[in-house]
Amino acid sequence: MDYTNLIAGSWENTSDGCANVNPSDITDVIGMAALSETADMDRAVASARTAAADWAQATPQMRFDVLDFIGSEILARQAELGQLLSREEGKTLPEGIGEAARAGQIFKFFAGECLRQTGDRLASVRPGVEVDVTRAPVGVVGLITPWNFPIAIPAWKIAPALAYGNAVVLKPAELTPGCAWALAEIISRSGLPEGVFNIVFGKGASVGQHLVDHPDVDAVSFTGSVPTGRAIASSCAKTLKKVQLEMGGKNPMVVLDDADLDLAVAACLNGAFFSTGQRCTASSRLIVTEGIHDRFVAALTTAMQGLKVGNALEAGIQMGPVVDARQLEQNLSYLKIAADEGGTVIGGERLTLAQEGFYMAPAMVSETSNDMRINREEVFGPVASVLRARDYNEALALANDSAFGLSAGICTTSLKQASHFKVNAEAGMVMVNLPTAGVDYHVPFGGSKGSSYGAREQGSYAAEFYTRVKTAYTLP
Ligand code: NAD
């Protein structure tokens, strides 16, 4: 399978390619993705610029029909798309199908948003004058996405971009071109005018950077790592582009003495290890108060060691492989660093299975302190550390002592402490008796501190990024 660029409504032939390798079985090469050059990106941006004006004028009905078509087809093909997703990214098949379905639901939601775009009419302070406040499309938006949600994240950027009347150039992650291409192929048959949506495969440092720097791009929405996000923000400042960044996390999950132990263990197992821990919202710091600490660590250890690790496409597998060799190496090196700094590492062995893939056992590091690197830096793998806290107040202070602020959770039966945590946790999303990962698609998503920058994604809040506000005064 060749994943080629879609520019100005044409699928282009490209000679060079990047192999899309199945992390569960590295002998399985799923396809080859175009290794584009900056000239390809120039043409994609020019195509979007040409198409932007007409799409900005498209009726809500036309936009609704396009997005509804895309959402319906993704939902109808969720099993097939989920299989492709699990094959190229390594999350388990149920997780892959669930993510594909989520992408369809996102397009359906934003189809509805096409019909719900509103403005304000206010009385002027001057007699006889009318004031209208409306939202206009931003223009050409560049979308840059990571590998860990290879269909949902492109969906939650493309759908609002199109719904609010923008033209798009997508630069998907190098490791997961298959889902991005499949989504682009559906979009190409949706009735969307040619050139409104373009996709360019290739390296972040070359074509991604070129998209960010391009003078004809009005806004950039990025999801990925903190260093890349910072570099993109600084590039966007030079050309005064609108920019939105969703980056890493070091998400705390507080477990208090009064928590339901089974519920807390299930929430931490899910939050830390599902999707192989490769979620920006993963529960990577488990902050546990003294009275429940030892029982919690023992119960989570048993549950973690019971997880069935293996080929993502096989039935009954609960944790698939790590995405690639580099990420696996990073996970294992963080476990060594944690042990060298005094933590007790449980699990985390490199696994050799029948098929050669990037497998490791899930790992917990107990007896850690919050100044250790394992608690300061994002690992992005199936690795959770445990911190002891005297009481709720110390647990909250530890939770907030982080450069990140994406998601924060608490397991407790105390309404008083849950309510206090919801207000005082320094995070964009707070979960009570729920894993830190796992969100709805119709409400805002995003973090605080070093995790996010700019307007929120998802739900009707997405309009803040994908539109510009215009105020018009009329003397009839
Ligand atoms: P990454 O930063 O390496 O790459 C993300 C994207 O940026 C890729 O498409 C890449 O090609 C591109 N890129 C790289 N350098 C670029 C440059 N100079 N200019 C333009 N584009 C460039 O991240 P990744 O390894 O793909 O993804 C993992 C990271 O994503 C983790 O840190 C994770 O926490 C984060 N993430 C965050 C969220 C969120 O919503 N907060 C969601 C998922 C993943």
Residues whose N, C-alpha, C, O or C-beta is under 5 A from the ligand:
A	BS01	NAD	I144 T145 P146 W147 N148 K171 P172 A173 E174 G202 K203 G204 A205 G208 Q209 V212 T223 G224 S225 V226 T228 E246 M247 G248 G249 C280 S451
